[in-house]
Amino acid sequence: MIDNPYYTNEFHGEYELISIGQLDLEEGGSIPDCQLAVATFGTLNDAKDNAILVTTWYSGTHQIFRDVYIGPEHALNPEKYFIVVINQIGNGLSTSPHNAPDDLAMSKFPKVRIGDDVVAQERLLREHFGIETLQLVVGGSMGAQQTYEWAVRFPDKVERAAPIAGTAQNTPHDFLYTHTLNEAIRSDPGWDGGEYKSNEDVKAGLTRQADIWGVVGFSTEFWKQEVWRALEFTTMDEFLDGFLRPYFTVMDPNDLLAMAWKWQRGDVTRHTGGDLGAALGRITAKTFVMPINEDMFFPPRDCAAEQALVPNSELRVVDDVLGHLGLFGVAPTYMPQIDQHLKELLDSDA
């Protein structure tokens, strides 16, 4: 266990650590005391039927949703819904390699799958809040992987689903991309087989990862149009040094690797012997599949192919020149589209 001041309330705001007890893992082994970092917004009604679950993406926490997606002016309206954001295992706030007890810490952290996250989330919602049914499950990127897993694994508990910029079955291209991110970390001598003393020891590797995100996380049009100027940077290097690199270099390398391992293996066909159509055919939720048009990780054609296999679903393409990292809501045109689609979904009959 190592100390990293980034994973504190100072950076992420208020949240509660809730233990769900022992979590047995799909890959074998267990987390004896699995603690999930949870942020809630709004009030759970007496019938406990106004709940929305928001799932988090790689490197992200509840903070981005609090700041960008949730509010009375948004579709995710805490004046109407009880919104629960559960930080995924390994994201630095929930049980993660850097904060786990010594026998699970750092390189000893077990392999966790997307399905393990969803099982943990369902248990927490049911046992801690008494929530049996969700009006909506929504998340972007790895959050979309969790959204699909929820809809396939617990179809009777999900009324509506909105996977944003993510797929139900990870693609070979995305597996290779994530492998490259991981190697940027592991190739740093300071990584020391996962037993470094501080994230600062692996700063060179984390910087390389940030630069790789710059290549694929943003679209080619983002760079061609110099969109970073709208963020008040005057050069590309200034943008990288002032925005993208500082975002990653404060994070824990093993936490990122734990999430990446899950990301690479996100696949709902584990439930149906490899049959994607059969897996997605289990979904009973009203579903809006929401790719970003310039996304190079999860391009609309990949999302559309899956959406065609989901009963009672629609494809809603979000226009954003930033590409995958449009998820951060930087462009002023992004959230109005997300709000429009989510409002229509929430207003529709489930």
Contacts in CASP RR format, 6 or more apart in sequence:
PFRMAT RR
TARGET T0000
AUTHOR 0000-0000-0000
METHOD contacts of the structure
MODEL  1
MIDNPYYTNEFHGEYELISIGQLDLEEGGSIPDCQLAVATFGTLNDAKDN
AILVTTWYSGTHQIFRDVYIGPEHALNPEKYFIVVINQIGNGLSTSPHNA
PDDLAMSKFPKVRIGDDVVAQERLLREHFGIETLQLVVGGSMGAQQTYEW
AVRFPDKVERAAPIAGTAQNTPHDFLYTHTLNEAIRSDPGWDGGEYKSNE
DVKAGLTRQADIWGVVGFSTEFWKQEVWRALEFTTMDEFLDGFLRPYFTV
MDPNDLLAMAWKWQRGDVTRHTGGDLGAALGRITAKTFVMPINEDMFFPP
RDCAAEQALVPNSELRVVDDVLGHLGLFGVAPTYMPQIDQHLKELLDSDA
1 98 0 8 1.000
1 99 0 8 1.000
1 100 0 8 1.000
1 101 0 8 1.000
1 102 0 8 1.000
1 105 0 8 1.000
1 106 0 8 1.000
2 98 0 8 1.000
2 105 0 8 1.000
2 106 0 8 1.000
2 196 0 8 1.000
2 197 0 8 1.000
2 198 0 8 1.000
2 252 0 8 1.000
4 92 0 8 1.000
4 98 0 8 1.000
4 198 0 8 1.000
4 199 0 8 1.000
4 250 0 8 1.000
4 251 0 8 1.000
4 252 0 8 1.000
5 11 0 8 1.000
6 199 0 8 1.000
6 250 0 8 1.000
6 251 0 8 1.000
6 252 0 8 1.000
7 92 0 8 1.000
7 93 0 8 1.000
7 96 0 8 1.000
7 98 0 8 1.000
7 99 0 8 1.000
7 252 0 8 1.000
9 15 0 8 1.000
11 63 0 8 1.000
12 61 0 8 1.000
12 62 0 8 1.000
12 63 0 8 1.000
12 93 0 8 1.000
13 39 0 8 1.000
13 63 0 8 1.000
13 66 0 8 1.000
14 39 0 8 1.000
15 37 0 8 1.000
15 38 0 8 1.000
15 39 0 8 1.000
15 62 0 8 1.000
15 87 0 8 1.000
15 93 0 8 1.000
16 37 0 8 1.000
16 38 0 8 1.000
16 39 0 8 1.000
16 40 0 8 1.000
17 35 0 8 1.000
17 36 0 8 1.000
17 37 0 8 1.000
17 38 0 8 1.000
17 93 0 8 1.000
17 94 0 8 1.000
18 35 0 8 1.000
18 36 0 8 1.000
18 38 0 8 1.000
18 124 0 8 1.000
18 128 0 8 1.000
19 33 0 8 1.000
19 34 0 8 1.000
19 35 0 8 1.000
20 34 0 8 1.000
20 35 0 8 1.000
20 36 0 8 1.000
20 120 0 8 1.000
20 123 0 8 1.000
20 124 0 8 1.000
20 127 0 8 1.000
20 128 0 8 1.000
21 32 0 8 1.000
21 33 0 8 1.000
21 34 0 8 1.000
22 30 0 8 1.000
22 31 0 8 1.000
22 32 0 8 1.000
22 33 0 8 1.000
22 34 0 8 1.000
23 30 0 8 1.000
23 31 0 8 1.000
23 34 0 8 1.000
23 116 0 8 1.000
23 119 0 8 1.000
23 120 0 8 1.000
24 30 0 8 1.000
25 31 0 8 1.000
25 110 0 8 1.000
25 111 0 8 1.000
25 112 0 8 1.000
25 113 0 8 1.000
25 116 0 8 1.000
26 113 0 8 1.000
26 115 0 8 1.000
26 116 0 8 1.000
27 110 0 8 1.000
27 111 0 8 1.000
27 112 0 8 1.000
27 113 0 8 1.000
28 110 0 8 1.000
28 111 0 8 1.000
29 110 0 8 1.000
30 110 0 8 1.000
31 89 0 8 1.000
31 95 0 8 1.000
31 100 0 8 1.000
31 104 0 8 1.000
31 110 0 8 1.000
31 112 0 8 1.000
32 101 0 8 1.000
33 95 0 8 1.000
33 101 0 8 1.000
34 89 0 8 1.000
34 94 0 8 1.000
34 95 0 8 1.000
34 120 0 8 1.000
35 94 0 8 1.000
35 95 0 8 1.000
36 86 0 8 1.000
36 87 0 8 1.000
36 89 0 8 1.000
36 94 0 8 1.000
36 95 0 8 1.000
36 120 0 8 1.000
36 121 0 8 1.000
36 124 0 8 1.000
37 61 0 8 1.000
37 62 0 8 1.000
37 86 0 8 1.000
37 87 0 8 1.000
37 91 0 8 1.000
37 92 0 8 1.000
37 93 0 8 1.000
37 94 0 8 1.000
38 62 0 8 1.000
38 84 0 8 1.000
38 85 0 8 1.000
38 86 0 8 1.000
38 87 0 8 1.000
38 124 0 8 1.000
39 62 0 8 1.000
39 65 0 8 1.000
39 66 0 8 1.000
39 84 0 8 1.000
39 85 0 8 1.000
39 87 0 8 1.000
40 82 0 8 1.000
40 83 0 8 1.000
40 84 0 8 1.000
40 85 0 8 1.000
41 66 0 8 1.000
41 70 0 8 1.000
41 71 0 8 1.000
41 76 0 8 1.000
41 78 0 8 1.000
41 82 0 8 1.000
41 83 0 8 1.000
41 85 0 8 1.000
42 78 0 8 1.000
42 79 0 8 1.000
42 81 0 8 1.000
42 82 0 8 1.000
42 83 0 8 1.000
43 78 0 8 1.000
43 82 0 8 1.000
44 50 0 8 1.000
44 51 0 8 1.000
44 82 0 8 1.000
44 129 0 8 1.000
44 131 0 8 1.000
45 82 0 8 1.000
48 129 0 8 1.000
48 130 0 8 1.000
48 131 0 8 1.000
48 132 0 8 1.000
49 133 0 8 1.000
49 135 0 8 1.000
50 80 0 8 1.000
50 81 0 8 1.000
50 82 0 8 1.000
50 135 0 8 1.000
51 81 0 8 1.000
51 82 0 8 1.000
51 83 0 8 1.000
51 84 0 8 1.000
51 125 0 8 1.000
51 129 0 8 1.000
51 131 0 8 1.000
51 133 0 8 1.000
51 134 0 8 1.000
51 135 0 8 1.000
52 76 0 8 1.000
52 81 0 8 1.000
52 82 0 8 1.000
52 83 0 8 1.000
52 84 0 8 1.000
52 134 0 8 1.000
52 135 0 8 1.000
52 136 0 8 1.000
52 137 0 8 1.000
52 138 0 8 1.000
53 84 0 8 1.000
53 85 0 8 1.000
53 86 0 8 1.000
53 121 0 8 1.000
53 125 0 8 1.000
53 134 0 8 1.000
53 136 0 8 1.000
53 137 0 8 1.000
53 138 0 8 1.000
53 150 0 8 1.000
54 62 0 8 1.000
54 65 0 8 1.000
54 69 0 8 1.000
54 70 0 8 1.000
54 76 0 8 1.000
54 83 0 8 1.000
54 84 0 8 1.000
54 85 0 8 1.000
54 86 0 8 1.000
54 138 0 8 1.000
54 139 0 8 1.000
55 85 0 8 1.000
55 86 0 8 1.000
55 88 0 8 1.000
55 117 0 8 1.000
55 121 0 8 1.000
55 137 0 8 1.000
55 138 0 8 1.000
55 139 0 8 1.000
55 140 0 8 1.000
55 142 0 8 1.000
55 143 0 8 1.000
55 146 0 8 1.000
55 147 0 8 1.000
55 150 0 8 1.000
56 62 0 8 1.000
56 65 0 8 1.000
56 85 0 8 1.000
56 86 0 8 1.000
56 87 0 8 1.000
56 88 0 8 1.000
56 91 0 8 1.000
56 139 0 8 1.000
56 142 0 8 1.000
56 143 0 8 1.000
57 139 0 8 1.000
57 140 0 8 1.000
57 141 0 8 1.000
57 142 0 8 1.000
57 143 0 8 1.000
57 327 0 8 1.000
58 141 0 8 1.000
58 142 0 8 1.000
58 256 0 8 1.000
58 259 0 8 1.000
58 260 0 8 1.000
58 263 0 8 1.000
59 91 0 8 1.000
59 247 0 8 1.000
59 248 0 8 1.000
59 251 0 8 1.000
59 256 0 8 1.000
59 259 0 8 1.000
60 87 0 8 1.000
60 91 0 8 1.000
61 87 0 8 1.000
61 91 0 8 1.000
61 92 0 8 1.000
61 93 0 8 1.000
62 85 0 8 1.000
62 87 0 8 1.000
62 93 0 8 1.000
64 327 0 8 1.000
64 328 0 8 1.000
65 76 0 8 1.000
65 85 0 8 1.000
66 85 0 8 1.000
68 328 0 8 1.000
68 329 0 8 1.000
68 335 0 8 1.000
69 76 0 8 1.000
69 335 0 8 1.000
69 338 0 8 1.000
70 76 0 8 1.000
70 78 0 8 1.000
70 83 0 8 1.000
70 85 0 8 1.000
71 77 0 8 1.000
71 78 0 8 1.000
71 79 0 8 1.000
72 78 0 8 1.000
72 79 0 8 1.000
74 335 0 8 1.000
74 339 0 8 1.000
74 342 0 8 1.000
75 338 0 8 1.000
75 339 0 8 1.000
75 340 0 8 1.000
75 341 0 8 1.000
75 342 0 8 1.000
75 343 0 8 1.000
75 346 0 8 1.000
76 83 0 8 1.000
76 138 0 8 1.000
76 342 0 8 1.000
81 135 0 8 1.000
81 136 0 8 1.000
84 125 0 8 1.000
84 129 0 8 1.000
84 131 0 8 1.000
86 94 0 8 1.000
86 121 0 8 1.000
86 124 0 8 1.000
87 93 0 8 1.000
87 94 0 8 1.000
88 94 0 8 1.000
88 117 0 8 1.000
88 142 0 8 1.000
88 143 0 8 1.000
88 146 0 8 1.000
88 259 0 8 1.000
88 262 0 8 1.000
89 95 0 8 1.000
89 96 0 8 1.000
89 112 0 8 1.000
89 116 0 8 1.000
89 117 0 8 1.000
89 120 0 8 1.000
89 258 0 8 1.000
90 96 0 8 1.000
90 97 0 8 1.000
90 109 0 8 1.000
90 112 0 8 1.000
90 255 0 8 1.000
90 258 0 8 1.000
90 259 0 8 1.000
91 255 0 8 1.000
91 259 0 8 1.000
92 98 0 8 1.000
92 99 0 8 1.000
92 252 0 8 1.000
92 255 0 8 1.000
96 109 0 8 1.000
96 252 0 8 1.000
96 254 0 8 1.000
96 255 0 8 1.000
96 258 0 8 1.000
97 104 0 8 1.000
97 105 0 8 1.000
97 106 0 8 1.000
97 107 0 8 1.000
97 109 0 8 1.000
97 252 0 8 1.000
97 254 0 8 1.000
97 255 0 8 1.000
97 257 0 8 1.000
97 258 0 8 1.000
98 105 0 8 1.000
98 106 0 8 1.000
98 252 0 8 1.000
98 254 0 8 1.000
98 255 0 8 1.000
99 105 0 8 1.000
100 106 0 8 1.000
100 109 0 8 1.000
104 110 0 8 1.000
106 194 0 8 1.000
106 195 0 8 1.000
106 254 0 8 1.000
107 193 0 8 1.000
107 194 0 8 1.000
107 195 0 8 1.000
107 254 0 8 1.000
109 254 0 8 1.000
109 258 0 8 1.000
111 261 0 8 1.000
112 258 0 8 1.000
112 261 0 8 1.000
112 262 0 8 1.000
113 262 0 8 1.000
113 265 0 8 1.000
113 266 0 8 1.000
114 142 0 8 1.000
114 145 0 8 1.000
114 146 0 8 1.000
114 149 0 8 1.000
114 262 0 8 1.000
114 265 0 8 1.000
114 266 0 8 1.000
115 146 0 8 1.000
115 149 0 8 1.000
115 153 0 8 1.000
117 146 0 8 1.000
117 149 0 8 1.000
117 262 0 8 1.000
118 146 0 8 1.000
118 149 0 8 1.000
118 150 0 8 1.000
118 153 0 8 1.000
118 154 0 8 1.000
119 153 0 8 1.000
121 146 0 8 1.000
121 150 0 8 1.000
122 150 0 8 1.000
122 154 0 8 1.000
122 157 0 8 1.000
125 131 0 8 1.000
125 134 0 8 1.000
126 132 0 8 1.000
132 157 0 8 1.000
133 156 0 8 1.000
133 157 0 8 1.000
133 158 0 8 1.000
133 159 0 8 1.000
134 150 0 8 1.000
134 157 0 8 1.000
134 158 0 8 1.000
134 159 0 8 1.000
135 159 0 8 1.000
135 160 0 8 1.000
135 346 0 8 1.000
135 350 0 8 1.000
136 159 0 8 1.000
136 160 0 8 1.000
136 161 0 8 1.000
136 162 0 8 1.000
136 342 0 8 1.000
136 345 0 8 1.000
136 346 0 8 1.000
137 146 0 8 1.000
137 147 0 8 1.000
137 150 0 8 1.000
137 151 0 8 1.000
137 158 0 8 1.000
137 160 0 8 1.000
137 161 0 8 1.000
137 162 0 8 1.000
137 285 0 8 1.000
138 147 0 8 1.000
138 161 0 8 1.000
138 162 0 8 1.000
138 163 0 8 1.000
138 164 0 8 1.000
138 342 0 8 1.000
139 146 0 8 1.000
139 147 0 8 1.000
139 162 0 8 1.000
139 163 0 8 1.000
139 164 0 8 1.000
140 147 0 8 1.000
140 163 0 8 1.000
140 164 0 8 1.000
140 165 0 8 1.000
140 166 0 8 1.000
140 327 0 8 1.000
141 164 0 8 1.000
141 165 0 8 1.000
141 166 0 8 1.000
141 297 0 8 1.000
141 298 0 8 1.000
141 324 0 8 1.000
141 327 0 8 1.000
142 259 0 8 1.000
142 262 0 8 1.000
142 263 0 8 1.000
143 163 0 8 1.000
143 164 0 8 1.000
143 166 0 8 1.000
144 163 0 8 1.000
144 164 0 8 1.000
144 165 0 8 1.000
144 166 0 8 1.000
144 167 0 8 1.000
144 298 0 8 1.000
145 163 0 8 1.000
145 166 0 8 1.000
145 167 0 8 1.000
145 168 0 8 1.000
145 170 0 8 1.000
145 262 0 8 1.000
145 263 0 8 1.000
145 266 0 8 1.000
147 161 0 8 1.000
147 162 0 8 1.000
147 163 0 8 1.000
148 161 0 8 1.000
148 163 0 8 1.000
148 167 0 8 1.000
148 168 0 8 1.000
148 268 0 8 1.000
148 280 0 8 1.000
149 266 0 8 1.000
149 268 0 8 1.000
150 157 0 8 1.000
150 158 0 8 1.000
150 161 0 8 1.000
151 158 0 8 1.000
151 161 0 8 1.000
151 282 0 8 1.000
151 283 0 8 1.000
151 284 0 8 1.000
151 285 0 8 1.000
151 287 0 8 1.000
152 168 0 8 1.000
152 268 0 8 1.000
152 271 0 8 1.000
152 279 0 8 1.000
152 280 0 8 1.000
152 282 0 8 1.000
152 283 0 8 1.000
153 268 0 8 1.000
153 271 0 8 1.000
155 282 0 8 1.000
155 283 0 8 1.000
155 284 0 8 1.000
155 285 0 8 1.000
156 284 0 8 1.000
158 283 0 8 1.000
158 284 0 8 1.000
158 285 0 8 1.000
159 285 0 8 1.000
159 286 0 8 1.000
159 350 0 8 1.000
160 285 0 8 1.000
160 286 0 8 1.000
160 287 0 8 1.000
160 288 0 8 1.000
160 345 0 8 1.000
160 346 0 8 1.000
160 348 0 8 1.000
160 350 0 8 1.000
161 283 0 8 1.000
161 285 0 8 1.000
161 286 0 8 1.000
161 287 0 8 1.000
161 288 0 8 1.000
162 287 0 8 1.000
162 288 0 8 1.000
162 290 0 8 1.000
162 341 0 8 1.000
162 342 0 8 1.000
162 345 0 8 1.000
163 287 0 8 1.000
163 289 0 8 1.000
163 290 0 8 1.000
163 303 0 8 1.000
164 290 0 8 1.000
164 291 0 8 1.000
164 292 0 8 1.000
164 318 0 8 1.000
164 327 0 8 1.000
164 338 0 8 1.000
165 290 0 8 1.000
165 291 0 8 1.000
165 292 0 8 1.000
165 295 0 8 1.000
165 297 0 8 1.000
165 298 0 8 1.000
165 318 0 8 1.000
165 324 0 8 1.000
165 326 0 8 1.000
165 327 0 8 1.000
166 291 0 8 1.000
166 297 0 8 1.000
166 298 0 8 1.000
166 303 0 8 1.000
167 174 0 8 1.000
167 298 0 8 1.000
167 302 0 8 1.000
167 303 0 8 1.000
167 306 0 8 1.000
168 267 0 8 1.000
168 268 0 8 1.000
168 276 0 8 1.000
168 279 0 8 1.000
168 280 0 8 1.000
168 306 0 8 1.000
169 266 0 8 1.000
169 267 0 8 1.000
169 268 0 8 1.000
169 269 0 8 1.000
169 276 0 8 1.000
169 306 0 8 1.000
170 263 0 8 1.000
170 264 0 8 1.000
170 265 0 8 1.000
170 266 0 8 1.000
170 267 0 8 1.000
171 302 0 8 1.000
174 263 0 8 1.000
174 264 0 8 1.000
174 297 0 8 1.000
174 298 0 8 1.000
175 264 0 8 1.000
177 216 0 8 1.000
177 297 0 8 1.000
178 260 0 8 1.000
178 263 0 8 1.000
178 264 0 8 1.000
179 264 0 8 1.000
180 212 0 8 1.000
181 209 0 8 1.000
181 212 0 8 1.000
181 213 0 8 1.000
181 256 0 8 1.000
181 260 0 8 1.000
182 257 0 8 1.000
182 260 0 8 1.000
184 205 0 8 1.000
184 206 0 8 1.000
184 208 0 8 1.000
184 209 0 8 1.000
184 212 0 8 1.000
185 191 0 8 1.000
185 202 0 8 1.000
185 205 0 8 1.000
185 206 0 8 1.000
185 208 0 8 1.000
185 209 0 8 1.000
185 253 0 8 1.000
185 256 0 8 1.000
185 257 0 8 1.000
186 193 0 8 1.000
186 257 0 8 1.000
187 205 0 8 1.000
187 208 0 8 1.000
188 202 0 8 1.000
188 203 0 8 1.000
188 204 0 8 1.000
188 205 0 8 1.000
188 206 0 8 1.000
188 208 0 8 1.000
190 196 0 8 1.000
190 201 0 8 1.000
190 202 0 8 1.000
190 204 0 8 1.000
191 201 0 8 1.000
191 202 0 8 1.000
191 205 0 8 1.000
191 253 0 8 1.000
192 201 0 8 1.000
194 253 0 8 1.000
194 254 0 8 1.000
196 202 0 8 1.000
196 253 0 8 1.000
199 206 0 8 1.000
199 249 0 8 1.000
199 250 0 8 1.000
199 251 0 8 1.000
199 252 0 8 1.000
199 253 0 8 1.000
202 253 0 8 1.000
203 249 0 8 1.000
205 253 0 8 1.000
206 248 0 8 1.000
206 249 0 8 1.000
206 251 0 8 1.000
206 253 0 8 1.000
206 256 0 8 1.000
207 245 0 8 1.000
207 248 0 8 1.000
207 249 0 8 1.000
209 248 0 8 1.000
209 256 0 8 1.000
210 240 0 8 1.000
210 244 0 8 1.000
210 245 0 8 1.000
210 247 0 8 1.000
210 248 0 8 1.000
210 249 0 8 1.000
211 240 0 8 1.000
211 244 0 8 1.000
211 245 0 8 1.000
213 244 0 8 1.000
213 248 0 8 1.000
213 325 0 8 1.000
214 240 0 8 1.000
214 244 0 8 1.000
214 325 0 8 1.000
216 296 0 8 1.000
216 297 0 8 1.000
216 324 0 8 1.000
217 296 0 8 1.000
217 297 0 8 1.000
217 323 0 8 1.000
217 324 0 8 1.000
217 325 0 8 1.000
218 322 0 8 1.000
218 323 0 8 1.000
218 324 0 8 1.000
218 325 0 8 1.000
219 294 0 8 1.000
219 295 0 8 1.000
219 296 0 8 1.000
219 321 0 8 1.000
219 322 0 8 1.000
219 323 0 8 1.000
221 227 0 8 1.000
221 294 0 8 1.000
221 321 0 8 1.000
222 228 0 8 1.000
222 294 0 8 1.000
222 321 0 8 1.000
222 322 0 8 1.000
222 323 0 8 1.000
223 236 0 8 1.000
225 321 0 8 1.000
226 236 0 8 1.000
227 321 0 8 1.000
227 322 0 8 1.000
228 236 0 8 1.000
228 239 0 8 1.000
228 243 0 8 1.000
231 239 0 8 1.000
231 243 0 8 1.000
231 330 0 8 1.000
233 239 0 8 1.000
233 242 0 8 1.000
233 243 0 8 1.000
248 256 0 8 1.000
267 274 0 8 1.000
268 276 0 8 1.000
268 279 0 8 1.000
268 280 0 8 1.000
269 275 0 8 1.000
269 276 0 8 1.000
269 278 0 8 1.000
269 279 0 8 1.000
271 279 0 8 1.000
271 282 0 8 1.000
272 278 0 8 1.000
272 279 0 8 1.000
272 282 0 8 1.000
276 306 0 8 1.000
276 309 0 8 1.000
277 309 0 8 1.000
280 306 0 8 1.000
280 309 0 8 1.000
280 310 0 8 1.000
281 309 0 8 1.000
281 310 0 8 1.000
281 311 0 8 1.000
283 310 0 8 1.000
283 311 0 8 1.000
283 312 0 8 1.000
283 313 0 8 1.000
284 311 0 8 1.000
284 312 0 8 1.000
285 312 0 8 1.000
285 350 0 8 1.000
286 312 0 8 1.000
286 313 0 8 1.000
286 345 0 8 1.000
286 348 0 8 1.000
286 349 0 8 1.000
286 350 0 8 1.000
287 307 0 8 1.000
287 310 0 8 1.000
287 312 0 8 1.000
287 313 0 8 1.000
287 314 0 8 1.000
288 313 0 8 1.000
288 314 0 8 1.000
288 315 0 8 1.000
288 316 0 8 1.000
288 341 0 8 1.000
288 342 0 8 1.000
288 344 0 8 1.000
288 345 0 8 1.000
289 303 0 8 1.000
289 304 0 8 1.000
289 306 0 8 1.000
289 307 0 8 1.000
289 310 0 8 1.000
289 313 0 8 1.000
289 314 0 8 1.000
289 315 0 8 1.000
289 316 0 8 1.000
290 303 0 8 1.000
290 316 0 8 1.000
290 317 0 8 1.000
290 318 0 8 1.000
290 338 0 8 1.000
290 341 0 8 1.000
291 298 0 8 1.000
291 299 0 8 1.000
291 300 0 8 1.000
291 302 0 8 1.000
291 303 0 8 1.000
291 304 0 8 1.000
291 315 0 8 1.000
291 317 0 8 1.000
291 318 0 8 1.000
292 298 0 8 1.000
292 300 0 8 1.000
292 317 0 8 1.000
292 318 0 8 1.000
292 319 0 8 1.000
292 320 0 8 1.000
292 322 0 8 1.000
292 323 0 8 1.000
292 324 0 8 1.000
292 326 0 8 1.000
292 327 0 8 1.000
293 300 0 8 1.000
293 317 0 8 1.000
293 318 0 8 1.000
293 319 0 8 1.000
293 320 0 8 1.000
293 323 0 8 1.000
294 320 0 8 1.000
294 321 0 8 1.000
294 322 0 8 1.000
294 323 0 8 1.000
295 323 0 8 1.000
295 324 0 8 1.000
296 323 0 8 1.000
296 324 0 8 1.000
297 324 0 8 1.000
298 324 0 8 1.000
300 315 0 8 1.000
300 317 0 8 1.000
303 315 0 8 1.000
304 315 0 8 1.000
307 313 0 8 1.000
307 314 0 8 1.000
307 315 0 8 1.000
316 341 0 8 1.000
318 334 0 8 1.000
318 337 0 8 1.000
318 338 0 8 1.000
318 341 0 8 1.000
319 333 0 8 1.000
319 337 0 8 1.000
320 326 0 8 1.000
320 331 0 8 1.000
320 333 0 8 1.000
320 334 0 8 1.000
320 337 0 8 1.000
321 331 0 8 1.000
322 328 0 8 1.000
322 330 0 8 1.000
322 331 0 8 1.000
322 334 0 8 1.000
326 334 0 8 1.000
329 335 0 8 1.000
END
